[in-house]
């Protein structure tokens, strides 16, 4: 059995994911866009490569990075906050010929629940819910998902994560500095980094391809209640909320993760 996996993007999520997979007997090729990080990856037991996704065709080390791997995990954010004019779909499009040539058979694309629009009434969103994003980032993720899942040369699974957090990286640190925060009654949809890694591992181990999964911790307290509590725990200023406007949001259901992957979440929202 070929136990080599290529992880495109070995940063905050990708690096500990690679470490977990190595500990479970996998051989990992990891990509970075920084020469300075090559030694960090190598010292973690990862075979490192420089791979930069561009809107124009470029070689980098894409072919070597994918060589002999049967599974590719695409774990790179669109980066549209920093560069709203960027075309993420085209960037992914340019790596597909390398996927085909390399013989990669299975692709796991790390997407986001931002492909769903917030609404009044907070509808429950399952893995079968049709994405309906209206913002640029969400729409580009939808197009990227379609691009990968419709390709006949490999099987693609889409994994849409809710907001990611851990003890050192929590959205409360940013919200505590803001005023008139919108949608204070909206349900919170978050998932701890360790649970992200656990879900990915389950997909690989259980050979769950040609699938779509939404992943969020199953509790969904109101935004104002949750972040006020977390800010108190972290000794941060309590955020200021706009309770005058109506709240819009959604509830991300992880039923398929529980049932198809037999995964039980390990990190709740209040103890990171």
C-alpha positions, 0 to 999 in steps of 0.5 A: 500500500502506497502511504505517501501523501502530498500536502499542499500548504504546511502552515498552521493546520498543514504542519501539525497534520503532517506530523500526525500522519507521519506518526501514523506511518505515512510518508509526507511531502509538504509544500511551502512558498518560503525558502526559510521554512524548508529546514523547518519542514525537513526537521519535522520529517517532511520531504519539503518542496517550494510550490507557489500557486499563481494565476499564470502557468509556472513550474516551481517544484509541482511535479516533484512534489506530487511524484509517487503520491496517491493522495493530495491534500489541498490546504491553501486559503484563497487569500482574497482578503489581502488580494480581492482581485486574485483568481483562486480558481485559476490557480488551482486549475494550473495544478491539475495537469500536474495531478494527472501526470503524477498519478495522484488518485485522490484529492482532499480539498480543504474548503470553508462553510463560507460557501453558505450565506447567512440568513435570518432564522439561522437555517441548519446547513448539512453536507447536502445543502446547496452552496449559495455564497454571494461574496467573492471568496465563497463563490470562488471556493464553490467554483474550485469545488466544482472544478475538482469534483467534476474532473474524471482523472481523480476522486475528490472529497470536499471538506468544509470547515467552520471557523478554525481555532486553538489556544493560541489562535482564537477569533475572540482576540480580534473581536474584543477590539471591535465595536458594533459587532453585527449578528450578535444572536447568530449561532457560532460555528467553530472547530478546533484545529485538533478536530480538523486533523482528526476528521482529515485522518478519518477521511483517509483511513476510511477511504471516504472519497467522492464525498462532501463533509461539513465540519463544525463543533456540534454546539452553537451558542449565540455569538454575543454570549460565546465571545463575551465568555471567552474574552472574560476567560482570556482577560480581554475587553468584552466586545461591543455588539449591535443589538439594534439590527436583526441577526443573520447566521446559520447552523453548520450540522456535522451529522455526516462527520459523526455518522459516515466517519464515526468521528466524535469531537474531542475539543469543545468551544470553551476549553481550547 
